[in-house]
Amino acid sequence: MGKFIVIVLDSFAVGAMKDVPEVRAQDVGSNTALHIIEQKKDINIPQLVELGLMNCIGEERDKFKFSQFANWGTSKLSHQGADSFLGHQEIMGTIPPIPLNEPFSASIDQVKARLIEEGYSVKEVGQENEPKILVVNDCVTVGDNLETDLGQVYNVSGCLDVISFEDLTEIGKIVRDVVKVSRVITFGGEDVTVDDLLAARKVIDKTFAGVDAPESGVYDKGYQVVHLGYGINPEVQIPTILDKNNIDVSLIGKVADIVQTKSNRLFPGVDSQYLFNQLMTQVDEIDHGFICLNIQETDLAGHAEDVDRYADRLEVSDKNISQLIKKLTTDDILIVMADHGNDPTIGHSQHTRERVPLLIYSKGMKNKHVGNRSTMSDVAATVSEYFEVEKPANGESFLGKLS
């Protein structure tokens, strides 16, 4: 009986992938972890260093030395680009197909027709010579997501005083079934009306039309969300496989919003210390199960190009990981990793396509090296072998290298 724990320090990666000059030239030279250490020479992250962070980076800096006893490796990204949603699907054992990148206007007619076919009341909203959004049952809007890279994500936004989140999700699933962009984010809030949503409607570049979600107030009270990804089949991902085998699954932080499971051990949130507190509680409560935590505040600091904030969130994480390790037994395995990079020093505020670290701990285990894995799905495959359940759709286990 034991626990397999994965901590994703969102965006804390260790160097640009070799394909970056061809596919993401803006990321050339990126190395999130190394550049933070270089700019914050007084950063205090001894536990991450002991676990093998510098080994993963492949270089030492001043007091930041290679660990002599670490169990470690790295992983390439096998999903397209450098995306948190796709990265977590990859970690859980699937590689989504390459989505389309297009405005909602390209599929609005098909979405409208399907919703009407399913019995919904649907109308288009917008000026004559601009792209439109949809209003469904006078309480839900469908349009472009205006907060992320344009053309990748559509939003289904609802008024939860009028429609239940379950019914809202059904609308989101219909949209998801029709369109081929990366994500359909379905979310709603309380004390927000359709007039509030429409008052925040905006058009960008005469091409993209949607609701500015923060401006609408939908996040302010009773917010609920589900991310529906293109080509995502949760049945072949490790959380659902474990669900079917009656093995406990706990998802904490952003991963609770973007990975599907039937478990009721879901703890969404953003504040790093709150999330680590939830992790400690789950470790105490679960004897045999899988726990995954995402620390999002590192990624938010990367987007803000704020090295000081990023370093601070790493120090909080380091202290908590040190406390966590004291709780673990010889039957438990811990992996600390990332899902992509977000180098705050590279000159832009977007994710960076970098290799991620695999910092592995189990009490009594020393000097194990799992190499540079071709996909982060190898983590899910390792989880499946650990629990002796069927493999996920993608990935090869490295559990044998840890014995």
Sequence and secondary structure as in RCSB ss.txt:
>XXXX:A:sequence
MGKFIVIVLDSFAVGAMKDVPEVRAQDVGSNTALHIIEQKKDINIPQLVELGLMNCIGEERDKFKFSQFANWGTS
KLSHQGADSFLGHQEIMGTIPPIPLNEPFSASIDQVKARLIEEGYSVKEVGQENEPKILVVNDCVTVGDNLETDL
GQVYNVSGCLDVISFEDLTEIGKIVRDVVKVSRVITFGGEDVTVDDLLAARKVIDKTFAGVDAPESGVYDKGYQV
VHLGYGINPEVQIPTILDKNNIDVSLIGKVADIVQTKSNRLFPGVDSQYLFNQLMTQVDEIDHGFICLNIQETDL
AGHAEDVDRYADRLEVSDKNISQLIKKLTTDDILIVMADHGNDPTIGHSQHTRERVPLLIYSKGMKNKHVGNRST
MSDVAATVSEYFEVEKPANGESFLGKLS
>XXXX:A:secstr
  EEEEEEETT   SB TTHHHH GGGTT  HHHHHHHH TT   HHHHHHTHHHHHT  BTTB   SS EEEEE
   SSS  HHHHHHHHTT      B   GGGTHHHHHHHHHHTT  EEEES TTS  EEEETTTEEEEE SSSST
TSEEEEEEETTTS HHHHHHHHHHHHHH  BSEEEEEEESS  HHHHHHTEEEETTTEEEE HHHHTTTSSS EE
EEEETT  GGGSHHHHHHHTT EEEEEETHHHHS  S SEEE    HHHHHHHHHHHHHH SSEEEEEEE HHHH
HHHTT HHHHHHHHHHHHHHHHHHHHH  TT EEEEE SSB  TTSSSSS B B EEEEEE TT  S EEEEES 
THHHHHHHHHHHT    SS    GGGG 
